[in-house]
Amino acid sequence: MAVHATGNQQHAVPNLVTKLLSWFSTHARDLPWRRTRDPYAIWISESMLQQTQVKTVIPYWERWMRELPTIRAAAQASPGKLHKLWEGLGYYTRVRNVQKAAQQIIAQHEGRFPENFDDILALPGVGRYTAGAIASIAFHQPRPILDGNVVRVLTRIFGITTDPREKKTNAQLWRITEELVHYASRITSTLRSPPSAELLRRTGATEDGHHASSCSRLNQSLMELGALICTPRSPRCELCPVNHLCVARHRGWQAELPKIGRRETATARRFIAFVVERRGRFLVRQRPAGVVNAHLWEFPNVEIGARHSGPQRVVTADSAGFHFTEVKPFTIIKHSITRYRITLAAHRAELANSRSKPGGHWLSRSQLARRAFSSAHKKILAQFEPERRSPTRSASKLRPVTSRIGDRRS
Ligand code: ADE
């Protein structure tokens, strides 16, 4: 199959835009960042939503906005606080970029979020998609967006059968989304009668009752269609507002599009972690700058060969040079990140080469709770027994031996 969208694209645009705007008016989810027009709040939501699902992001965004309600607060927050607010979202470069960008806004824009598109794009961590989302949602500018969801929606509607990661196809998709948002910007309103308060709230009315622009609504309708209807597997075509315009639907190509080349195969990796407790304190270390999960906390650990098996042949030294004795299985954590399928076998242990090693910190349970841990190691912490209140017993007992848990992503 080889279909090129450019032929019928011109004809389809007005129809698509009208239908999408009207559908969004009645089907948009009531998301907290849709109740504000504050560019800072919208930027934080877009940063969190890169790589992360809406339902996961909501409580993180709400907590962030409570704790760091302004650009200045984000610029001045300690790295520990920032990482704690992002803990569990992954891809921590995002949060470090948010702070760098906040500091740039203070230094170069007097603390006001820039409205100029090139200034937005110049902020650390802000690419063409995020700049387009902020410019259209916060500032009503007809700027296009293209992310994985929108690629899926557009390749299906227009029957684009080439790989969207190829330069030419990618440029074609940006051209289409640009046309859509430009057309939307010329429509003043698709509403026949004055909108109800509920409708205004759903589609981005702010507290002052100001209605989201059609650029904002068009871009968010593409995201929303990709999230709710035009899903990767089993799309709900019967509910789609533009199904009559969709090439994939007419030709039965939904499962084939987007036509992404073969994905990298998953790689299995195995680690051993050591949980050492002394008088209610646990040995942990902080990952250095410049490595994966930089600045996050973890238990001492070491990577072992993927084929290494069985606790009976446990390695007793971690990668920082700590040595352990009395090593006993505690729990097995499964964790997936990008293309890695990680197995982390946590063991209780005693420290052999006690005091001399640098880099280790002995922290109490409450201190551990205040540090940001990498996701896999946070799952080890979650296996600790609840702290006892009784002062007569050790306040921090580990659960005895091997509980085996799977990947418990919420
Ligand atoms: N994904 C990315 N940005 C989004 C937004 N503003 N609303 C819903 N989902 C999104």
Boltz pocket constraint, residues with backbone or C-beta under 6 A from the ligand:
constraints:
  - pocket:
      binder: B
      contacts: [[A, 31], [A, 45], [A, 46], [A, 49], [A, 50], [A, 54], [A, 133], [A, 220], [A, 223], [A, 224], [A, 227]]
      max_distance: 6.0
